[in-house]
């Protein structure tokens, strides 16, 4: 598997993790925990954007 494929697989897993954090936030009654889950999902999405920018360097 080449580096691009590895990164794309990682992005898919991280995107899934962000989705799971958002789902957990919706199921949580504790507002502090909910906010932390949402903030964590946003940070993961920022990481995804950075990885996608790096992937664009392969083109």
Secondary structure, DSSP 8 states (H G I E B T S, - for coil): --HHHHHHHHHHHHHHHHHHHHHHHHH---HHHHHHHHHHHHHHHHHHHHHHHHHHTT-
